[in-house]
């Protein structure tokens, strides 16, 4: 585990939380909007994928 891997994972986690808050705020009270998708939910999905990759890199033994 390297310090740069930890920092990358933290950055991606913060980005994910930021995108999640934006998606929830954009679709407050609109469950259909979250399910159907929008620019905000697309960004949230991408941030989720990037966070998953960063966490996998963090766990990878070197």
N, C-alpha and C positions, 0 to 999 in steps of 0.2 A: 504494500500500500504506500503510495507516494503522496506527498503533500499537495502536489498539483492535481492529483486525482480527487483528493478530498475537496479542494477548492472548486474544482469543476462541478462536482456533485452538489455542493452547496449553492453555486450559482444557478445550476439547472433547477434545483428545488425552489429557490426564490423566484425564478422565472415562471415555474409551474404555478406557484401560489398566486402570483400576480395575474396570470392568465385566468386562473380559476375564479378569482374575485371579479375580474372584468366580465367573464361569461355569466356569472350569477347576477351581477348588477344589471347587465344588459337584458337578461331574461327573468327579472324578478317577477314572480307570480305567473310566469308563462311556461308551464312544463312542456308544452308542445314545441316551443322555440328551442329548448335544450335538446329535445329528442330529435327534432327535424334537422338541426344544425344551422350554423351561421358562420360568419367570419370569426367571431369570438370563440365558438366551440371548436372550429377547425384549428385555431391557434392553440387552444387548450390541448387538443389531441396531439399536436406536434410537440408541444412542451412536455407532455407525458412520455412520448416516445424518446425524446432526448434525455429526460431524467432517467428513464429505464436503462438506456445505454450507459449513461454516466455511472449509475449504481452497479451495473454489471462490470464495468471497467474497474471500479473500486474493489469489487470482490475478487477479481481475477488475480490468481497467484502469480507472482513473478519470480 
